[in-house]
């Protein structure tokens, strides 16, 4: 049964401008430890790839927070939710700490899709209850 649905669109130009103003602190606020490693590797190769990665993760976390009905209120925090990729490339959500405990207590499962183009990143999350 569907518990919630969330979607978000993010202007990558705004993400780039915020990163230019706030620097690494912005990425460290939004990204979890595993995401930060990927962000640095992508940004090292091509600056724009790093910004697109940051934008897709920002967008996916916004969509996830909407799907679970909490918004960005505890136990939902930016760093407690990571959007990682399976070896196949499929994105999936990894939760930590209190958010993971809350999610498990509600017996929920999440599905996420992310995409980006030149100026925008978009995400869609479906959260369902497990039988």
N, C-alpha and C positions, 0 to 999 in steps of 0.2 A: 504494500500500500504506500502511496506517495505521502511523505511527511511534509515536504516543501520543495519549491523550485526557486532558483535564483538566477538572475542574469545581470551582466554588467558590461558596459562599454567604456573604454578608457582611451583618452586622447594621448597618444605617445609623445606628442610635442610638449604637453604639460608635465609628463613624467620626466622628460629630458630637461626641461626648465627647472623643475624642482631638484633634480639631481645636480644640475649646474650650480644652483644656489646652496644646497645643503650638503652636497658631496656624499661621501661614503656613509655618513650618518643616516641618510635617507634609506639607502639599501639595507643597512643594518637594522633599521626600525621595522622594515617591511618583510625582509627575508629571514627564514630560519637558517640554521647552520649548513645544512646540505644544499639549500638553494643558493646561499652565498658562494659556495665553492663553484657551482655551475655558472653563476653570474660573473664571477671574476674570470673564469676560463673563457667564457664567450666574449666578454668585454675586452679581454687581452687580445683576442684575435681580431675582432671588429667592434668598435665602440657601439655602433647602432644595434648589433646583435645583443649586447648586454642590456641596452635600454629596452629593447623589445621583450627580452626575457623578464626584466623587472616589471614592465607594464602588464604582461600576461599574468604574472603571479599576483600583482596588485588587483587586477580585474577578477581573477578567479577567487581570491580571498573575499572580495566584496560580494561576489555572487554566492559563495558558500555561506557567508554570514547572513545573507537574506534567506537562503534556503532553510537554514536551521532556526530562523526566526529570532535570532539574538541581536542582529546587527553587530556592531563592534563593542559589545558589552561583555563583561566577564561571564563565563570563562573564555569567550572568544577573544583572542588577541592575534595580532599579525603573525608573531613568531611561533605561536602554538599550532599553527596550521601551515603545512608545507605542501606545495604542489610539485610533485616530482614526476619523473617519467620512468615507466617500466622499460626493460631492454627493447621492447617492440616500438617504443616511442609514445605509447599511450600514457596520457597524464593520469595521475591518481593522487588522492589526498592522503597525507600522513599527518596524524594529530599527535600532540604531546601534552603531558601534564594533566591539569584539571579539565581542559577541553576534551582530551581523549577519554577521560573517566566519565564526563558528562555524556558524551556521544555514545559510549558503550552502555551506560546505564539506561539510555533511551533505546538501545538496540537498533541503532541506525546504520545505514550504509550509504555512501555517497558516490556519485558518478560525476565526472567533470570533463568538460570539453573547452579547449582554449584555441584561439586563432588570432593571428595578427596580420595586418597589412601595413602599408607605408606609414599611415598616421594613426591607426587605431588598433587596439587589442580588445577582443570580445571573449566573454566566458559564459558558460551555461552550466549550472549544477542542478542535479536532481538528487534529493535525499529521500530514501525510502526506509520504512520500518522492516526489520528482519523478522521472519516468522519465528 
